[in-house]
Amino acid sequence: MRRTTLIAGIPIAGIVALSHQQAAAWSPSTTFSRGAPTTTRLASSSISIESLNLTPELAMMTDAFASIPDEKTRHKQLLYMASKLPDVDDSVRVPENKVPGCLSTVHVDCTVEENDDGRKVVQYFGDSDGLLTKGLLALLIRGLSGCTPEEINAIDPQFVKAAKISQTLTPGRNNGFLNMLAVMKKKAFEAVERENGGDVAVAVSGEEQSTENETAEVVTSFEEIEGKPMYNAIMFTLITVLKPTSITLVDNSSQHAGHAGSKGWAESGESHFALEVVAEAFEGLSLVKRHQLIYMLLGETMPKIHALEIKAKSPSEV
């Protein structure tokens, strides 16, 4: 008789990579163990859990998703998780909580609490008007809640590939997923910083300086321009994900009046941009790969503009 395995409450038959005990552990529970990740191997690859710096909850879900034998069932798991995400009130659905670069509208925020060992950890909450995107958000909320900003910031986004979730996503949704994770990392530090009166900000600044070989500080904010949604979206996404040491974006749309494609984004007429950006992420990448990275990050924005001129360098090239 075939044993039925439950993952996220849905019966899945014939999963060979996970034991029944492991899969059942993913059923909704009220308590979580938030210790250091164990050094185990993902069932689907040679990547170790430790190398991805995942939280225990996220590591378990990554392994569980990787064990699902087909894309359709992974899709169902995400939809199930979306259905279990707690509702939020309209106070969460404000511009400062909106995640840029997502095909669906996503809002996410967090609160800070002190756990039993005195560490300040964050608890996330949020919502999306797209079911699959909501499932991805639910996965991140569950996997990151109850952890410190440092633990959350250390997470390698490549876990989405190890979990085979990326196979379920279009490039646009994959880009949105990366943006969600980046925003949640940023919000964790900001929330604890407010709680500590600035202590975390100093610590992060020092860490960022050391990772950039103390040559430049990472750009963390920009001045939004009213009536320029494309400019604001591009800057927010690149600053959040790339952590550049320098970034300049110039709107040249007015110079291309009358040209093909000059109408640009219907709401603002933004059509042509020139970008200069310096980031550690470009180190060791060819010019083509650097451009591809930027295009991927701006997956939802690119179809809305006509041209983006790019100059991308690593700090060592400046």
C-alpha positions as CSV (number, residue, x, y, z in Angstrom):
1,M,0.0,0.0,0.0
2,R,1.4,3.4,-1.0
3,R,2.0,5.8,1.9
4,T,0.7,9.3,1.3
5,T,3.1,12.1,2.2
6,L,1.9,15.5,3.3
7,I,3.7,18.7,2.3
8,A,2.0,21.9,3.4
9,G,-1.1,19.9,4.1
10,I,-1.6,18.6,0.6
11,P,-1.2,14.8,0.0
12,I,1.7,14.0,-2.3
13,A,2.3,10.4,-3.3
14,G,5.5,8.9,-4.4
15,I,8.0,11.4,-3.1
16,V,11.2,9.5,-2.7
17,A,13.7,12.0,-1.5
18,L,12.1,13.0,1.8
19,S,11.1,10.7,4.6
20,H,7.5,10.9,5.9
21,Q,8.8,12.4,9.1
22,Q,10.6,15.3,7.2
23,A,7.7,16.1,5.0
24,A,5.2,16.0,7.9
25,A,7.3,18.5,9.7
26,W,6.3,21.1,7.1
27,S,2.7,20.9,8.1
28,P,1.6,24.2,9.8
29,S,2.9,24.4,13.3
30,T,3.0,26.9,16.1
31,T,6.6,26.6,17.2
32,F,9.8,26.7,15.3
33,S,13.4,26.0,16.1
34,R,15.6,28.9,15.1
35,G,19.0,27.6,15.8
36,A,21.9,27.5,13.4
37,P,21.3,25.5,10.2
38,T,22.6,22.0,10.1
39,T,25.1,20.9,7.5
40,T,22.9,18.6,5.3
41,R,22.7,18.1,1.6
42,L,19.7,19.1,-0.5
43,A,18.0,16.1,-1.9
44,S,18.1,17.6,-5.4
45,S,21.6,18.8,-5.7
46,S,25.1,18.9,-4.3
47,I,24.5,22.2,-2.6
48,S,24.7,22.1,1.1
49,I,22.1,23.8,3.3
50,E,25.0,25.5,5.1
51,S,26.4,27.1,2.0
52,L,23.1,28.9,1.4
53,N,23.0,30.3,4.9
54,L,19.3,29.4,5.3
55,T,17.2,29.6,8.4
56,P,16.2,26.1,9.7
57,E,12.6,26.7,8.5
58,L,13.7,27.9,5.1
59,A,16.1,25.0,4.8
60,M,13.4,22.5,5.5
61,M,11.0,24.0,3.0
62,T,13.8,24.2,0.4
63,D,14.5,20.5,0.8
64,A,10.8,19.7,0.8
65,F,10.1,21.7,-2.4
66,A,13.2,20.1,-4.1
67,S,11.8,16.7,-3.4
68,I,8.5,17.3,-5.2
69,P,8.8,15.4,-8.5
70,D,6.9,17.8,-10.8
71,E,6.4,21.5,-11.5
72,K,2.6,21.3,-11.3
73,T,2.6,20.0,-7.7
74,R,5.2,22.6,-6.6
75,H,2.8,25.2,-8.1
76,K,-0.1,23.7,-6.0
77,Q,2.1,23.9,-2.8
78,L,2.6,27.7,-3.4
79,L,-1.1,28.2,-3.9
80,Y,-1.9,26.3,-0.8
81,M,0.6,28.5,1.2
82,A,-1.1,31.6,-0.3
83,S,-4.4,30.4,1.1
84,K,-3.0,30.1,4.6
85,L,-1.3,33.5,4.7
86,P,-3.1,35.6,7.4
87,D,-5.0,38.6,6.2
88,V,-3.7,42.1,6.8
89,D,-5.5,45.4,7.2
90,D,-5.3,48.3,4.8
91,S,-2.7,50.0,7.0
92,V,-0.1,47.6,5.6
93,R,-1.0,48.5,2.0
94,V,0.8,51.8,1.8
95,P,3.5,52.9,-0.7
96,E,6.4,52.5,1.7
97,N,5.6,48.8,2.1
98,K,5.1,48.1,-1.7
99,V,7.7,45.8,-3.3
100,P,8.9,47.2,-6.7
101,G,9.4,45.1,-9.8
102,C,6.6,42.5,-9.2
103,L,4.1,41.4,-11.7
104,S,1.5,41.5,-9.0
105,T,1.0,44.2,-6.2
106,V,2.9,43.1,-3.1
107,H,3.1,44.8,0.3
108,V,5.2,43.5,3.2
109,D,6.3,44.9,6.5
110,C,7.6,43.6,9.8
111,T,7.7,44.1,13.6
112,V,10.4,43.5,16.1
113,E,10.2,41.3,19.2
114,E,12.7,39.9,21.7
115,N,12.9,36.2,21.8
116,D,13.7,33.9,24.8
117,D,17.5,34.4,24.5
118,G,17.3,38.2,24.4
119,R,17.9,38.5,20.6
120,K,15.8,41.0,18.7
121,V,14.0,39.1,15.8
122,V,11.5,40.2,13.2
123,Q,8.1,39.0,12.4
124,Y,6.8,39.6,8.8
125,F,3.3,40.1,7.5
126,G,2.0,41.0,4.0
127,D,-0.3,40.4,1.1
128,S,-0.4,40.2,-2.7
129,D,-3.2,40.4,-5.2
130,G,-1.7,37.6,-7.2
131,L,-2.1,34.0,-5.9
132,L,1.2,32.6,-7.0
133,T,3.1,35.7,-5.8
134,K,1.2,35.5,-2.6
135,G,2.4,31.9,-2.2
136,L,6.0,33.1,-2.7
137,L,5.5,35.8,-0.2
138,A,4.0,33.3,2.3
139,L,7.1,31.1,1.9
140,L,9.4,34.0,2.7
141,I,7.3,35.2,5.6
142,R,7.4,31.7,7.1
143,G,11.0,31.1,6.4
144,L,12.3,34.5,7.6
145,S,10.1,35.3,10.6
146,G,11.6,34.8,14.0
147,C,15.2,35.5,12.8
148,T,17.6,38.4,13.3
149,P,18.4,40.9,10.5
150,E,21.9,39.4,10.3
151,E,20.5,35.8,9.7
152,I,18.1,37.1,7.1
153,N,20.7,39.2,5.3
154,A,23.0,36.2,5.0
155,I,20.4,34.1,3.0
156,D,21.6,33.3,-0.5
157,P,18.8,33.9,-3.0
158,Q,20.0,30.9,-4.9
159,F,17.9,28.7,-2.6
160,V,15.0,29.3,-5.0
161,K,16.9,27.3,-7.6
162,A,17.9,24.6,-5.2
163,A,14.2,24.3,-4.2
164,K,13.3,24.0,-7.9
165,I,10.8,26.8,-7.4
166,S,12.5,28.9,-10.2
167,Q,11.3,26.3,-12.6
168,T,7.7,27.3,-11.8
169,L,8.3,31.0,-12.3
170,T,8.4,33.2,-15.4
171,P,11.4,35.6,-15.5
172,G,9.2,38.4,-14.4
173,R,8.0,36.5,-11.3
174,N,11.5,35.3,-10.5
175,N,12.6,38.9,-10.6
176,G,9.7,39.8,-8.3
177,F,10.7,37.1,-5.9
178,L,14.3,38.5,-5.7
179,N,12.9,41.9,-5.1
180,M,10.6,40.6,-2.3
181,L,13.6,39.0,-0.5
182,A,15.7,42.1,-1.0
183,V,13.0,44.4,0.5
184,M,12.4,42.0,3.4
185,K,16.2,42.1,4.2
186,K,16.2,45.8,4.1
187,K,13.1,46.1,6.3
188,A,14.5,43.8,8.9
189,F,17.5,46.1,9.5
190,E,15.4,49.2,9.4
191,A,12.9,47.8,12.0
192,V,15.6,46.8,14.4
193,E,17.5,50.0,13.8
194,R,14.4,52.0,14.9
195,E,14.1,49.8,17.9
196,N,17.8,50.3,18.9
197,G,18.0,54.0,18.1
198,G,20.5,53.6,15.3
199,D,22.9,50.9,16.6
200,V,22.2,48.5,13.8
201,A,22.7,51.1,11.1
202,V,26.2,51.8,12.4
203,A,27.0,48.1,12.4
204,V,25.7,47.6,8.9
205,S,27.6,50.6,7.6
206,G,30.8,49.2,9.0
207,E,30.2,45.7,7.5
208,E,29.4,47.2,4.1
209,Q,32.6,49.3,4.2
210,S,34.7,46.2,5.0
211,T,33.1,44.2,2.2
212,E,33.9,47.0,-0.2
213,N,37.5,47.0,1.0
214,E,36.8,50.3,2.8
215,T,36.9,52.2,-0.5
216,A,33.3,53.5,-0.6
217,E,30.1,53.3,1.3
218,V,27.1,51.5,-0.2
219,V,24.3,53.7,-1.5
220,T,21.2,52.9,0.5
221,S,18.7,55.5,-0.6
222,F,17.8,58.1,-3.3
223,E,15.5,61.1,-3.7
224,E,12.3,60.0,-5.5
225,I,11.0,62.3,-8.3
226,E,7.3,62.9,-8.3
227,G,5.6,61.9,-11.5
228,K,8.5,59.7,-12.6
229,P,7.5,56.1,-11.7
230,M,9.9,54.4,-14.0
231,Y,12.9,56.4,-12.6
232,N,11.8,55.6,-9.0
233,A,11.3,51.9,-9.7
234,I,14.6,51.5,-11.5
235,M,16.6,53.3,-8.7
236,F,14.8,51.4,-5.9
237,T,15.3,48.0,-7.4
238,L,19.0,48.5,-8.3
239,I,19.9,50.1,-5.0
240,T,18.1,47.4,-3.0
241,V,19.5,44.4,-4.8
242,L,22.9,45.5,-6.2
243,K,24.0,47.6,-3.2
244,P,26.0,49.9,-5.4
245,T,28.8,52.2,-4.2
246,S,27.7,54.7,-6.9
247,I,24.6,55.0,-9.1
248,T,23.4,57.7,-11.5
249,L,20.3,57.5,-13.6
250,V,19.5,60.2,-16.1
251,D,16.1,60.5,-17.9
252,N,16.9,61.6,-21.5
253,S,13.4,61.1,-22.8
254,S,13.1,64.8,-23.7
255,Q,16.0,64.4,-26.2
256,H,14.1,61.8,-28.2
257,A,10.8,63.6,-28.8
258,G,9.4,62.4,-32.1
259,H,11.6,59.3,-32.3
260,A,10.1,55.8,-32.5
261,G,9.2,54.7,-29.0
262,S,9.5,58.2,-27.5
263,K,6.1,58.1,-26.0
264,G,7.4,55.8,-23.3
265,W,5.5,54.9,-20.2
266,A,1.9,56.1,-20.7
267,E,1.7,57.7,-17.2
268,S,4.8,59.8,-17.4
269,G,6.3,59.7,-20.9
270,E,9.6,58.2,-19.6
271,S,11.2,56.4,-22.5
272,H,15.1,56.8,-22.5
273,F,17.5,56.5,-19.6
274,A,21.3,56.5,-19.2
275,L,22.5,54.5,-16.2
276,E,26.0,54.5,-14.6
277,V,26.4,52.1,-11.7
278,V,29.3,50.8,-9.7
279,A,28.8,47.6,-7.6
280,E,30.7,44.7,-6.2
281,A,28.2,42.4,-7.9
282,F,29.8,43.1,-11.3
283,E,33.2,41.9,-10.2
284,G,34.4,39.1,-12.5
285,L,31.4,39.5,-14.9
286,S,31.8,40.3,-18.6
287,L,30.1,43.4,-20.0
288,V,27.3,41.2,-21.5
289,K,26.7,39.4,-18.2
290,R,26.5,42.8,-16.3
291,H,23.9,44.1,-18.7
292,Q,22.0,40.8,-18.5
293,L,21.9,41.1,-14.7
294,I,20.5,44.6,-14.8
295,Y,17.9,43.5,-17.4
296,M,16.9,40.6,-15.2
297,L,16.5,42.8,-12.2
298,L,14.4,45.3,-14.2
299,G,12.4,42.5,-15.8
300,E,9.0,44.2,-15.3
301,T,10.2,47.7,-16.0
302,M,12.2,47.2,-19.3
303,P,9.1,46.6,-21.5
304,K,7.7,49.9,-20.4
305,I,10.6,52.0,-21.6
306,H,12.3,52.3,-25.1
307,A,16.0,52.4,-24.3
308,L,18.4,52.0,-21.3
309,E,22.1,53.0,-21.9
310,I,24.2,51.1,-19.3
311,K,27.7,51.7,-17.9
312,A,28.3,49.1,-15.2
313,K,31.6,48.8,-13.4
314,S,33.0,47.0,-10.3
315,P,34.7,49.1,-7.6
316,S,38.2,47.9,-8.7
317,E,37.6,49.4,-12.1
318,V,36.9,52.9,-10.9
